[in-house]
């Protein structure tokens, strides 16, 4: 989604049969497809905000021109959950 316009720039649909029947791999595959589509259409991606998906985080570490930020909603949800347990 574009931050300024709230326009959805690309949506990728991935079936787990495309990623070795492993559903955790679907999120990374869809992310890479979307990022590649944006870049192929000459959009410069400067920052990406995602949840804390470990394989996406690892992938973005290999992309030095793209800043990666974590979605604060997920962090707040986890903190609230831990506080409730205490």
PyMOL Python script that loads the backbone (N, CA, C, O; Angstrom):
from pymol import cmd

cmd.read_pdbstr("""\
ATOM      1  N   UNK A   1       0.837  -1.171   0.000  1.00  0.00           N
ATOM      2  CA  UNK A   1       0.000   0.000   0.000  1.00  0.00           C
ATOM      3  C   UNK A   1       0.885   1.238   0.000  1.00  0.00           C
ATOM      4  O   UNK A   1       1.890   1.285   0.709  1.00  0.00           O
ATOM      5  N   UNK A   2       0.526   2.212  -0.770  1.00  0.00           N
ATOM      6  CA  UNK A   2       1.244   3.482  -0.787  1.00  0.00           C
ATOM      7  C   UNK A   2       0.825   4.297   0.429  1.00  0.00           C
ATOM      8  O   UNK A   2      -0.365   4.480   0.683  1.00  0.00           O
ATOM      9  N   UNK A   3       1.798   4.778   1.171  1.00  0.00           N
ATOM     10  CA  UNK A   3       1.547   5.518   2.404  1.00  0.00           C
ATOM     11  C   UNK A   3       0.766   6.805   2.170  1.00  0.00           C
ATOM     12  O   UNK A   3      -0.143   7.129   2.934  1.00  0.00           O
ATOM     13  N   UNK A   4       1.110   7.527   1.133  1.00  0.00           N
ATOM     14  CA  UNK A   4       0.491   8.835   0.888  1.00  0.00           C
ATOM     15  C   UNK A   4      -0.933   8.729   0.334  1.00  0.00           C
ATOM     16  O   UNK A   4      -1.806   9.509   0.713  1.00  0.00           O
ATOM     17  N   UNK A   5      -1.165   7.778  -0.549  1.00  0.00           N
ATOM     18  CA  UNK A   5      -2.462   7.697  -1.226  1.00  0.00           C
ATOM     19  C   UNK A   5      -3.364   6.593  -0.683  1.00  0.00           C
ATOM     20  O   UNK A   5      -4.561   6.579  -0.968  1.00  0.00           O
ATOM     21  N   UNK A   6      -2.807   5.674   0.091  1.00  0.00           N
ATOM     22  CA  UNK A   6      -3.520   4.485   0.572  1.00  0.00           C
ATOM     23  C   UNK A   6      -3.946   3.569  -0.569  1.00  0.00           C
ATOM     24  O   UNK A   6      -4.826   2.727  -0.391  1.00  0.00           O
ATOM     25  N   UNK A   7      -3.330   3.725  -1.735  1.00  0.00           N
ATOM     26  CA  UNK A   7      -3.630   2.850  -2.867  1.00  0.00           C
ATOM     27  C   UNK A   7      -2.941   1.501  -2.672  1.00  0.00           C
ATOM     28  O   UNK A   7      -1.800   1.435  -2.215  1.00  0.00           O
ATOM     29  N   UNK A   8      -3.644   0.436  -3.020  1.00  0.00           N
ATOM     30  CA  UNK A   8      -3.040  -0.894  -3.029  1.00  0.00           C
ATOM     31  C   UNK A   8      -2.284  -1.019  -4.346  1.00  0.00           C
ATOM     32  O   UNK A   8      -2.868  -0.881  -5.420  1.00  0.00           O
ATOM     33  N   UNK A   9      -0.984  -1.280  -4.259  1.00  0.00           N
ATOM     34  CA  UNK A   9      -0.137  -1.308  -5.448  1.00  0.00           C
ATOM     35  C   UNK A   9      -0.036  -2.696  -6.065  1.00  0.00           C
ATOM     36  O   UNK A   9       0.131  -2.826  -7.277  1.00  0.00           O
ATOM     37  N   UNK A  10      -0.136  -3.723  -5.247  1.00  0.00           N
ATOM     38  CA  UNK A  10      -0.055  -5.086  -5.768  1.00  0.00           C
ATOM     39  C   UNK A  10      -0.562  -6.062  -4.723  1.00  0.00           C
ATOM     40  O   UNK A  10      -0.343  -5.880  -3.525  1.00  0.00           O
ATOM     41  N   UNK A  11      -1.234  -7.088  -5.185  1.00  0.00           N
ATOM     42  CA  UNK A  11      -1.664  -8.174  -4.315  1.00  0.00           C
ATOM     43  C   UNK A  11      -1.204  -9.467  -4.963  1.00  0.00           C
ATOM     44  O   UNK A  11      -1.435  -9.691  -6.151  1.00  0.00           O
ATOM     45  N   UNK A  12      -0.555 -10.315  -4.181  1.00  0.00           N
ATOM     46  CA  UNK A  12      -0.097 -11.605  -4.696  1.00  0.00           C
ATOM     47  C   UNK A  12      -0.857 -12.715  -3.989  1.00  0.00           C
ATOM     48  O   UNK A  12      -1.052 -12.674  -2.774  1.00  0.00           O
ATOM     49  N   UNK A  13      -1.279 -13.698  -4.756  1.00  0.00           N
ATOM     50  CA  UNK A  13      -1.950 -14.868  -4.200  1.00  0.00           C
ATOM     51  C   UNK A  13      -1.035 -16.061  -4.418  1.00  0.00           C
ATOM     52  O   UNK A  13      -0.633 -16.357  -5.543  1.00  0.00           O
ATOM     53  N   UNK A  14      -0.712 -16.744  -3.320  1.00  0.00           N
ATOM     54  CA  UNK A  14       0.189 -17.887  -3.401  1.00  0.00           C
ATOM     55  C   UNK A  14      -0.506 -19.091  -2.784  1.00  0.00           C
ATOM     56  O   UNK A  14      -1.060 -19.005  -1.688  1.00  0.00           O
ATOM     57  N   UNK A  15      -0.474 -20.190  -3.479  1.00  0.00           N
ATOM     58  CA  UNK A  15      -1.021 -21.451  -2.990  1.00  0.00           C
ATOM     59  C   UNK A  15       0.116 -22.257  -2.388  1.00  0.00           C
ATOM     60  O   UNK A  15       1.234 -22.225  -2.901  1.00  0.00           O
ATOM     61  N   UNK A  16      -0.150 -22.979  -1.309  1.00  0.00           N
ATOM     62  CA  UNK A  16       0.947 -23.712  -0.673  1.00  0.00           C
ATOM     63  C   UNK A  16       1.542 -24.789  -1.574  1.00  0.00           C
ATOM     64  O   UNK A  16       2.638 -25.280  -1.302  1.00  0.00           O
ATOM     65  N   UNK A  17       0.842 -25.163  -2.638  1.00  0.00           N
ATOM     66  CA  UNK A  17       1.432 -26.115  -3.593  1.00  0.00           C
ATOM     67  C   UNK A  17       2.583 -25.473  -4.362  1.00  0.00           C
ATOM     68  O   UNK A  17       3.424 -26.176  -4.922  1.00  0.00           O
ATOM     69  N   UNK A  18       2.626 -24.128  -4.393  1.00  0.00           N
ATOM     70  CA  UNK A  18       3.702 -23.427  -5.080  1.00  0.00           C
ATOM     71  C   UNK A  18       4.970 -23.351  -4.230  1.00  0.00           C
ATOM     72  O   UNK A  18       6.046 -23.048  -4.748  1.00  0.00           O
ATOM     73  N   UNK A  19       4.852 -23.622  -2.939  1.00  0.00           N
ATOM     74  CA  UNK A  19       5.988 -23.452  -2.030  1.00  0.00           C
ATOM     75  C   UNK A  19       6.259 -24.734  -1.243  1.00  0.00           C
ATOM     76  O   UNK A  19       6.552 -24.694  -0.048  1.00  0.00           O
ATOM     77  N   UNK A  20       6.158 -25.859  -1.928  1.00  0.00           N
ATOM     78  CA  UNK A  20       6.488 -27.140  -1.306  1.00  0.00           C
ATOM     79  C   UNK A  20       5.520 -27.568  -0.222  1.00  0.00           C
ATOM     80  O   UNK A  20       5.912 -28.264   0.714  1.00  0.00           O
ATOM     81  N   UNK A  21       4.260 -27.166  -0.331  1.00  0.00           N
ATOM     82  CA  UNK A  21       3.203 -27.524   0.630  1.00  0.00           C
ATOM     83  C   UNK A  21       3.487 -27.034   2.044  1.00  0.00           C
ATOM     84  O   UNK A  21       3.008 -27.616   3.018  1.00  0.00           O
ATOM     85  N   UNK A  22       4.259 -25.976   2.152  1.00  0.00           N
ATOM     86  CA  UNK A  22       4.590 -25.416   3.462  1.00  0.00           C
ATOM     87  C   UNK A  22       3.971 -24.025   3.558  1.00  0.00           C
ATOM     88  O   UNK A  22       4.471 -23.066   2.970  1.00  0.00           O
ATOM     89  N   UNK A  23       2.884 -23.934   4.302  1.00  0.00           N
ATOM     90  CA  UNK A  23       2.172 -22.661   4.369  1.00  0.00           C
ATOM     91  C   UNK A  23       2.998 -21.515   4.955  1.00  0.00           C
ATOM     92  O   UNK A  23       2.760 -20.370   4.569  1.00  0.00           O
ATOM     93  N   UNK A  24       3.970 -21.751   5.879  1.00  0.00           N
ATOM     94  CA  UNK A  24       4.780 -20.613   6.334  1.00  0.00           C
ATOM     95  C   UNK A  24       5.593 -19.959   5.207  1.00  0.00           C
ATOM     96  O   UNK A  24       5.985 -18.798   5.327  1.00  0.00           O
ATOM     97  N   UNK A  25       5.847 -20.683   4.127  1.00  0.00           N
ATOM     98  CA  UNK A  25       6.611 -20.138   3.005  1.00  0.00           C
ATOM     99  C   UNK A  25       5.775 -19.252   2.091  1.00  0.00           C
ATOM    100  O   UNK A  25       6.322 -18.527   1.260  1.00  0.00           O
ATOM    101  N   UNK A  26       4.449 -19.304   2.238  1.00  0.00           N
ATOM    102  CA  UNK A  26       3.583 -18.538   1.345  1.00  0.00           C
ATOM    103  C   UNK A  26       3.762 -17.035   1.528  1.00  0.00           C
ATOM    104  O   UNK A  26       3.781 -16.291   0.547  1.00  0.00           O
ATOM    105  N   UNK A  27       3.894 -16.583   2.767  1.00  0.00           N
ATOM    106  CA  UNK A  27       4.008 -15.145   3.023  1.00  0.00           C
ATOM    107  C   UNK A  27       5.262 -14.569   2.379  1.00  0.00           C
ATOM    108  O   UNK A  27       5.214 -13.500   1.770  1.00  0.00           O
ATOM    109  N   UNK A  28       6.388 -15.276   2.512  1.00  0.00           N
ATOM    110  CA  UNK A  28       7.630 -14.787   1.904  1.00  0.00           C
ATOM    111  C   UNK A  28       7.519 -14.790   0.378  1.00  0.00           C
ATOM    112  O   UNK A  28       7.936 -13.832  -0.274  1.00  0.00           O
ATOM    113  N   UNK A  29       6.962 -15.853  -0.191  1.00  0.00           N
ATOM    114  CA  UNK A  29       6.838 -15.940  -1.651  1.00  0.00           C
ATOM    115  C   UNK A  29       5.959 -14.817  -2.190  1.00  0.00           C
ATOM    116  O   UNK A  29       6.285 -14.211  -3.211  1.00  0.00           O
ATOM    117  N   UNK A  30       4.850 -14.538  -1.513  1.00  0.00           N
ATOM    118  CA  UNK A  30       3.961 -13.450  -1.955  1.00  0.00           C
ATOM    119  C   UNK A  30       4.646 -12.103  -1.807  1.00  0.00           C
ATOM    120  O   UNK A  30       4.496 -11.227  -2.659  1.00  0.00           O
ATOM    121  N   UNK A  31       5.400 -11.935  -0.720  1.00  0.00           N
ATOM    122  CA  UNK A  31       6.115 -10.675  -0.513  1.00  0.00           C
ATOM    123  C   UNK A  31       7.137 -10.446  -1.624  1.00  0.00           C
ATOM    124  O   UNK A  31       7.200  -9.356  -2.193  1.00  0.00           O
ATOM    125  N   UNK A  32       7.931 -11.456  -1.932  1.00  0.00           N
ATOM    126  CA  UNK A  32       8.964 -11.319  -2.970  1.00  0.00           C
ATOM    127  C   UNK A  32       8.318 -11.038  -4.324  1.00  0.00           C
ATOM    128  O   UNK A  32       8.814 -10.206  -5.083  1.00  0.00           O
ATOM    129  N   UNK A  33       7.220 -11.720  -4.632  1.00  0.00           N
ATOM    130  CA  UNK A  33       6.531 -11.478  -5.904  1.00  0.00           C
ATOM    131  C   UNK A  33       6.039 -10.031  -5.986  1.00  0.00           C
ATOM    132  O   UNK A  33       6.194  -9.374  -7.016  1.00  0.00           O
ATOM    133  N   UNK A  34       5.451  -9.544  -4.906  1.00  0.00           N
ATOM    134  CA  UNK A  34       4.943  -8.167  -4.899  1.00  0.00           C
ATOM    135  C   UNK A  34       6.068  -7.150  -5.028  1.00  0.00           C
ATOM    136  O   UNK A  34       5.969  -6.206  -5.812  1.00  0.00           O
ATOM    137  N   UNK A  35       7.130  -7.338  -4.264  1.00  0.00           N
ATOM    138  CA  UNK A  35       8.265  -6.416  -4.331  1.00  0.00           C
ATOM    139  C   UNK A  35       8.874  -6.401  -5.728  1.00  0.00           C
ATOM    140  O   UNK A  35       9.202  -5.338  -6.256  1.00  0.00           O
ATOM    141  N   UNK A  36       9.024  -7.577  -6.322  1.00  0.00           N
ATOM    142  CA  UNK A  36       9.597  -7.669  -7.661  1.00  0.00           C
ATOM    143  C   UNK A  36       8.699  -6.983  -8.692  1.00  0.00           C
ATOM    144  O   UNK A  36       9.192  -6.314  -9.601  1.00  0.00           O
ATOM    145  N   UNK A  37       7.386  -7.149  -8.549  1.00  0.00           N
ATOM    146  CA  UNK A  37       6.452  -6.500  -9.472  1.00  0.00           C
ATOM    147  C   UNK A  37       6.570  -4.984  -9.390  1.00  0.00           C
ATOM    148  O   UNK A  37       6.577  -4.305 -10.417  1.00  0.00           O
ATOM    149  N   UNK A  38       6.661  -4.453  -8.179  1.00  0.00           N
ATOM    150  CA  UNK A  38       6.816  -3.004  -8.015  1.00  0.00           C
ATOM    151  C   UNK A  38       8.111  -2.522  -8.661  1.00  0.00           C
ATOM    152  O   UNK A  38       8.122  -1.525  -9.383  1.00  0.00           O
ATOM    153  N   UNK A  39       9.192  -3.235  -8.396  1.00  0.00           N
ATOM    154  CA  UNK A  39      10.492  -2.835  -8.943  1.00  0.00           C
ATOM    155  C   UNK A  39      10.521  -2.979 -10.460  1.00  0.00           C
ATOM    156  O   UNK A  39      11.119  -2.153 -11.149  1.00  0.00           O
ATOM    157  N   UNK A  40       9.881  -4.018 -10.985  1.00  0.00           N
ATOM    158  CA  UNK A  40       9.819  -4.204 -12.438  1.00  0.00           C
ATOM    159  C   UNK A  40       9.042  -3.073 -13.121  1.00  0.00           C
ATOM    160  O   UNK A  40       9.239  -2.805 -14.306  1.00  0.00           O
ATOM    161  N   UNK A  41       8.163  -2.416 -12.368  1.00  0.00           N
ATOM    162  CA  UNK A  41       7.378  -1.297 -12.899  1.00  0.00           C
ATOM    163  C   UNK A  41       7.984   0.048 -12.520  1.00  0.00           C
ATOM    164  O   UNK A  41       7.297   1.068 -12.473  1.00  0.00           O
ATOM    165  N   UNK A  42       9.279   0.024 -12.252  1.00  0.00           N
ATOM    166  CA  UNK A  42      10.073   1.229 -11.993  1.00  0.00           C
ATOM    167  C   UNK A  42       9.643   2.029 -10.760  1.00  0.00           C
ATOM    168  O   UNK A  42       9.846   3.242 -10.705  1.00  0.00           O
ATOM    169  N   UNK A  43       9.056   1.357  -9.783  1.00  0.00           N
ATOM    170  CA  UNK A  43       8.774   2.014  -8.511  1.00  0.00           C
ATOM    171  C   UNK A  43       9.978   1.817  -7.605  1.00  0.00           C
ATOM    172  O   UNK A  43      10.517   0.715  -7.503  1.00  0.00           O
ATOM    173  N   UNK A  44      10.387   2.871  -6.962  1.00  0.00           N
ATOM    174  CA  UNK A  44      11.514   2.792  -6.038  1.00  0.00           C
ATOM    175  C   UNK A  44      10.945   2.535  -4.643  1.00  0.00           C
ATOM    176  O   UNK A  44      10.225   3.366  -4.089  1.00  0.00           O
ATOM    177  N   UNK A  45      11.275   1.387  -4.094  1.00  0.00           N
ATOM    178  CA  UNK A  45      10.800   1.020  -2.758  1.00  0.00           C
ATOM    179  C   UNK A  45      11.884   1.415  -1.765  1.00  0.00           C
ATOM    180  O   UNK A  45      12.994   0.882  -1.797  1.00  0.00           O
ATOM    181  N   UNK A  46      11.556   2.348  -0.888  1.00  0.00           N
ATOM    182  CA  UNK A  46      12.530   2.844   0.079  1.00  0.00           C
ATOM    183  C   UNK A  46      12.352   2.204   1.445  1.00  0.00           C
ATOM    184  O   UNK A  46      13.326   2.002   2.170  1.00  0.00           O
ATOM    185  N   UNK A  47      11.121   1.885   1.799  1.00  0.00           N
ATOM    186  CA  UNK A  47      10.854   1.303   3.112  1.00  0.00           C
ATOM    187  C   UNK A  47       9.707   0.308   3.007  1.00  0.00           C
ATOM    188  O   UNK A  47       8.764   0.500   2.239  1.00  0.00           O
ATOM    189  N   UNK A  48       9.805  -0.756   3.792  1.00  0.00           N
ATOM    190  CA  UNK A  48       8.763  -1.769   3.862  1.00  0.00           C
ATOM    191  C   UNK A  48       8.436  -1.970   5.331  1.00  0.00           C
ATOM    192  O   UNK A  48       9.334  -2.086   6.166  1.00  0.00           O
ATOM    193  N   UNK A  49       7.144  -2.011   5.645  1.00  0.00           N
ATOM    194  CA  UNK A  49       6.696  -2.279   7.010  1.00  0.00           C
ATOM    195  C   UNK A  49       5.933  -3.594   6.988  1.00  0.00           C
ATOM    196  O   UNK A  49       4.952  -3.747   6.261  1.00  0.00           O
ATOM    197  N   UNK A  50       6.397  -4.541   7.797  1.00  0.00           N
ATOM    198  CA  UNK A  50       5.760  -5.862   7.861  1.00  0.00           C
ATOM    199  C   UNK A  50       5.624  -6.286   9.313  1.00  0.00           C
ATOM    200  O   UNK A  50       6.090  -5.608  10.229  1.00  0.00           O
ATOM    201  N   UNK A  51       4.971  -7.429   9.497  1.00  0.00           N
ATOM    202  CA  UNK A  51       4.991  -8.035  10.813  1.00  0.00           C
ATOM    203  C   UNK A  51       6.383  -8.639  11.017  1.00  0.00           C
ATOM    204  O   UNK A  51       7.277  -8.409  10.202  1.00  0.00           O
ATOM    205  N   UNK A  52       6.570  -9.379  12.053  1.00  0.00           N
ATOM    206  CA  UNK A  52       7.916  -9.877  12.380  1.00  0.00           C
ATOM    207  C   UNK A  52       8.217 -11.228  11.734  1.00  0.00           C
ATOM    208  O   UNK A  52       8.882 -12.064  12.344  1.00  0.00           O
ATOM    209  N   UNK A  53       7.746 -11.450  10.530  1.00  0.00           N
ATOM    210  CA  UNK A  53       7.971 -12.727   9.845  1.00  0.00           C
ATOM    211  C   UNK A  53       9.469 -12.933   9.638  1.00  0.00           C
ATOM    212  O   UNK A  53      10.106 -12.135   8.950  1.00  0.00           O
ATOM    213  N   UNK A  54      10.048 -13.991  10.220  1.00  0.00           N
ATOM    214  CA  UNK A  54      11.511 -14.151  10.194  1.00  0.00           C
ATOM    215  C   UNK A  54      12.122 -14.289   8.797  1.00  0.00           C
ATOM    216  O   UNK A  54      13.211 -13.768   8.553  1.00  0.00           O
ATOM    217  N   UNK A  55      11.447 -14.975   7.886  1.00  0.00           N
ATOM    218  CA  UNK A  55      12.055 -15.153   6.562  1.00  0.00           C
ATOM    219  C   UNK A  55      11.988 -13.861   5.745  1.00  0.00           C
ATOM    220  O   UNK A  55      12.873 -13.612   4.927  1.00  0.00           O
ATOM    221  N   UNK A  56      10.969 -13.042   5.947  1.00  0.00           N
ATOM    222  CA  UNK A  56      10.915 -11.748   5.263  1.00  0.00           C
ATOM    223  C   UNK A  56      11.979 -10.829   5.836  1.00  0.00           C
ATOM    224  O   UNK A  56      12.650 -10.109   5.096  1.00  0.00           O
ATOM    225  N   UNK A  57      12.135 -10.852   7.157  1.00  0.00           N
ATOM    226  CA  UNK A  57      13.183 -10.047   7.799  1.00  0.00           C
ATOM    227  C   UNK A  57      14.560 -10.428   7.239  1.00  0.00           C
ATOM    228  O   UNK A  57      15.362  -9.551   6.919  1.00  0.00           O
ATOM    229  N   UNK A  58      14.830 -11.716   7.124  1.00  0.00           N
ATOM    230  CA  UNK A  58      16.118 -12.181   6.594  1.00  0.00           C
ATOM    231  C   UNK A  58      16.288 -11.757   5.136  1.00  0.00           C
ATOM    232  O   UNK A  58      17.374 -11.344   4.730  1.00  0.00           O
ATOM    233  N   UNK A  59      15.216 -11.859   4.351  1.00  0.00           N
ATOM    234  CA  UNK A  59      15.285 -11.459   2.949  1.00  0.00           C
ATOM    235  C   UNK A  59      15.607  -9.973   2.817  1.00  0.00           C
ATOM    236  O   UNK A  59      16.435  -9.584   1.993  1.00  0.00           O
ATOM    237  N   UNK A  60      14.953  -9.146   3.627  1.00  0.00           N
ATOM    238  CA  UNK A  60      15.162  -7.701   3.527  1.00  0.00           C
ATOM    239  C   UNK A  60      16.540  -7.272   4.018  1.00  0.00           C
ATOM    240  O   UNK A  60      17.022  -6.209   3.627  1.00  0.00           O
ATOM    241  N   UNK A  61      17.181  -8.065   4.856  1.00  0.00           N
ATOM    242  CA  UNK A  61      18.560  -7.757   5.265  1.00  0.00           C
ATOM    243  C   UNK A  61      19.503  -7.812   4.068  1.00  0.00           C
ATOM    244  O   UNK A  61      20.560  -7.182   4.072  1.00  0.00           O
ATOM    245  N   UNK A  62      19.114  -8.570   3.045  1.00  0.00           N
ATOM    246  CA  UNK A  62      19.926  -8.698   1.836  1.00  0.00           C
ATOM    247  C   UNK A  62      19.631  -7.568   0.838  1.00  0.00           C
ATOM    248  O   UNK A  62      20.254  -7.505  -0.222  1.00  0.00           O
ATOM    249  N   UNK A  63      18.698  -6.689   1.166  1.00  0.00           N
ATOM    250  CA  UNK A  63      18.307  -5.585   0.285  1.00  0.00           C
ATOM    251  C   UNK A  63      18.771  -4.276   0.928  1.00  0.00           C
ATOM    252  O   UNK A  63      17.985  -3.636   1.626  1.00  0.00           O
ATOM    253  N   UNK A  64      20.009  -3.866   0.715  1.00  0.00           N
ATOM    254  CA  UNK A  64      20.554  -2.713   1.436  1.00  0.00           C
ATOM    255  C   UNK A  64      19.861  -1.378   1.131  1.00  0.00           C
ATOM    256  O   UNK A  64      19.964  -0.446   1.928  1.00  0.00           O
ATOM    257  N   UNK A  65      19.174  -1.268   0.020  1.00  0.00           N
ATOM    258  CA  UNK A  65      18.527   0.001  -0.341  1.00  0.00           C
ATOM    259  C   UNK A  65      17.113   0.137   0.229  1.00  0.00           C
ATOM    260  O   UNK A  65      16.457   1.159   0.029  1.00  0.00           O
ATOM    261  N   UNK A  66      16.643  -0.899   0.941  1.00  0.00           N
ATOM    262  CA  UNK A  66      15.280  -0.881   1.479  1.00  0.00           C
ATOM    263  C   UNK A  66      15.342  -0.942   3.003  1.00  0.00           C
ATOM    264  O   UNK A  66      15.920  -1.865   3.577  1.00  0.00           O
ATOM    265  N   UNK A  67      14.742   0.050   3.643  1.00  0.00           N
ATOM    266  CA  UNK A  67      14.633   0.032   5.104  1.00  0.00           C
ATOM    267  C   UNK A  67      13.460  -0.857   5.491  1.00  0.00           C
ATOM    268  O   UNK A  67      12.408  -0.828   4.851  1.00  0.00           O
ATOM    269  N   UNK A  68      13.648  -1.645   6.540  1.00  0.00           N
ATOM    270  CA  UNK A  68      12.582  -2.520   7.015  1.00  0.00           C
ATOM    271  C   UNK A  68      12.173  -2.097   8.415  1.00  0.00           C
ATOM    272  O   UNK A  68      13.006  -1.986   9.314  1.00  0.00           O
ATOM    273  N   UNK A  69      10.883  -1.863   8.586  1.00  0.00           N
ATOM    274  CA  UNK A  69      10.331  -1.534   9.896  1.00  0.00           C
ATOM    275  C   UNK A  69       9.281  -2.567  10.253  1.00  0.00           C
ATOM    276  O   UNK A  69       8.630  -3.145   9.383  1.00  0.00           O
ATOM    277  N   UNK A  70       9.130  -2.788  11.551  1.00  0.00           N
ATOM    278  CA  UNK A  70       8.113  -3.729  12.014  1.00  0.00           C
ATOM    279  C   UNK A  70       6.828  -2.983  12.352  1.00  0.00           C
ATOM    280  O   UNK A  70       6.850  -1.865  12.866  1.00  0.00           O
ATOM    281  N   UNK A  71       5.729  -3.624  12.052  1.00  0.00           N
ATOM    282  CA  UNK A  71       4.413  -3.085  12.349  1.00  0.00           C
ATOM    283  C   UNK A  71       4.230  -3.013  13.862  1.00  0.00           C
ATOM    284  O   UNK A  71       4.329  -4.036  14.540  1.00  0.00           O
ATOM    285  N   UNK A  72       3.965  -1.829  14.400  1.00  0.00           N
ATOM    286  CA  UNK A  72       3.872  -1.663  15.849  1.00  0.00           C
ATOM    287  C   UNK A  72       2.642  -2.354  16.428  1.00  0.00           C
ATOM    288  O   UNK A  72       2.624  -2.674  17.616  1.00  0.00           O
ATOM    289  N   UNK A  73       1.625  -2.589  15.623  1.00  0.00           N
ATOM    290  CA  UNK A  73       0.431  -3.260  16.124  1.00  0.00           C
ATOM    291  C   UNK A  73       0.778  -4.644  16.654  1.00  0.00           C
ATOM    292  O   UNK A  73       0.305  -5.043  17.719  1.00  0.00           O
ATOM    293  N   UNK A  74       1.602  -5.376  15.914  1.00  0.00           N
ATOM    294  CA  UNK A  74       1.969  -6.721  16.351  1.00  0.00           C
ATOM    295  C   UNK A  74       2.776  -6.677  17.650  1.00  0.00           C
ATOM    296  O   UNK A  74       2.572  -7.497  18.545  1.00  0.00           O
ATOM    297  N   UNK A  75       3.683  -5.722  17.743  1.00  0.00           N
ATOM    298  CA  UNK A  75       4.467  -5.594  18.966  1.00  0.00           C
ATOM    299  C   UNK A  75       3.601  -5.246  20.158  1.00  0.00           C
ATOM    300  O   UNK A  75       3.773  -5.809  21.238  1.00  0.00           O
ATOM    301  N   UNK A  76       2.671  -4.325  19.973  1.00  0.00           N
ATOM    302  CA  UNK A  76       1.769  -3.940  21.057  1.00  0.00           C
ATOM    303  C   UNK A  76       0.888  -5.106  21.471  1.00  0.00           C
ATOM    304  O   UNK A  76       0.624  -5.298  22.658  1.00  0.00           O
ATOM    305  N   UNK A  77       0.443  -5.869  20.516  1.00  0.00           N
ATOM    306  CA  UNK A  77      -0.389  -7.037  20.813  1.00  0.00           C
ATOM    307  C   UNK A  77       0.389  -8.043  21.654  1.00  0.00           C
ATOM    308  O   UNK A  77      -0.144  -8.603  22.612  1.00  0.00           O
ATOM    309  N   UNK A  78       1.641  -8.269  21.295  1.00  0.00           N
ATOM    310  CA  UNK A  78       2.456  -9.231  22.046  1.00  0.00           C
ATOM    311  C   UNK A  78       2.754  -8.735  23.458  1.00  0.00           C
ATOM    312  O   UNK A  78       2.760  -9.524  24.403  1.00  0.00           O
ATOM    313  N   UNK A  79       3.000  -7.439  23.609  1.00  0.00           N
ATOM    314  CA  UNK A  79       3.251  -6.883  24.942  1.00  0.00           C
ATOM    315  C   UNK A  79       2.005  -7.014  25.812  1.00  0.00           C
ATOM    316  O   UNK A  79       2.096  -7.399  26.978  1.00  0.00           O
ATOM    317  N   UNK A  80       0.846  -6.697  25.250  1.00  0.00           N
ATOM    318  CA  UNK A  80      -0.404  -6.805  26.002  1.00  0.00           C
ATOM    319  C   UNK A  80      -0.659  -8.248  26.418  1.00  0.00           C
ATOM    320  O   UNK A  80      -1.126  -8.503  27.528  1.00  0.00           O
ATOM    321  N   UNK A  81      -0.359  -9.177  25.542  1.00  0.00           N
ATOM    322  CA  UNK A  81      -0.545 -10.591  25.846  1.00  0.00           C
ATOM    323  C   UNK A  81       0.356 -11.019  26.993  1.00  0.00           C
ATOM    324  O   UNK A  81      -0.085 -11.728  27.899  1.00  0.00           O
ATOM    325  N   UNK A  82       1.613 -10.595  26.963  1.00  0.00           N
ATOM    326  CA  UNK A  82       2.560 -10.943  28.025  1.00  0.00           C
ATOM    327  C   UNK A  82       2.176 -10.295  29.346  1.00  0.00           C
ATOM    328  O   UNK A  82       2.321 -10.910  30.403  1.00  0.00           O
ATOM    329  N   UNK A  83       1.693  -9.070  29.298  1.00  0.00           N
ATOM    330  CA  UNK A  83       1.268  -8.388  30.516  1.00  0.00           C
ATOM    331  C   UNK A  83       0.052  -9.075  31.126  1.00  0.00           C
ATOM    332  O   UNK A  83      -0.056  -9.183  32.347  1.00  0.00           O
ATOM    333  N   UNK A  84      -0.854  -9.533  30.287  1.00  0.00           N
ATOM    334  CA  UNK A  84      -2.042 -10.235  30.774  1.00  0.00           C
ATOM    335  C   UNK A  84      -1.659 -11.554  31.456  1.00  0.00           C
ATOM    336  O   UNK A  84      -2.285 -11.961  32.435  1.00  0.00           O
ATOM    337  N   UNK A  85      -0.637 -12.207  30.932  1.00  0.00           N
ATOM    338  CA  UNK A  85      -0.178 -13.461  31.538  1.00  0.00           C
ATOM    339  C   UNK A  85       0.411 -13.235  32.921  1.00  0.00           C
ATOM    340  O   UNK A  85       0.239 -14.057  33.822  1.00  0.00           O
ATOM    341  N   UNK A  86       1.112 -12.108  33.084  1.00  0.00           N
ATOM    342  CA  UNK A  86       1.735 -11.793  34.374  1.00  0.00           C
ATOM    343  C   UNK A  86       0.661 -11.430  35.373  1.00  0.00           C
ATOM    344  O   UNK A  86       0.968 -11.130  36.527  1.00  0.00           O
TER     345      UNK A  86
END
""", "prot")
cmd.dss("prot")
cmd.show_as("cartoon", "prot")
cmd.util.cbc("prot")
cmd.orient("prot")
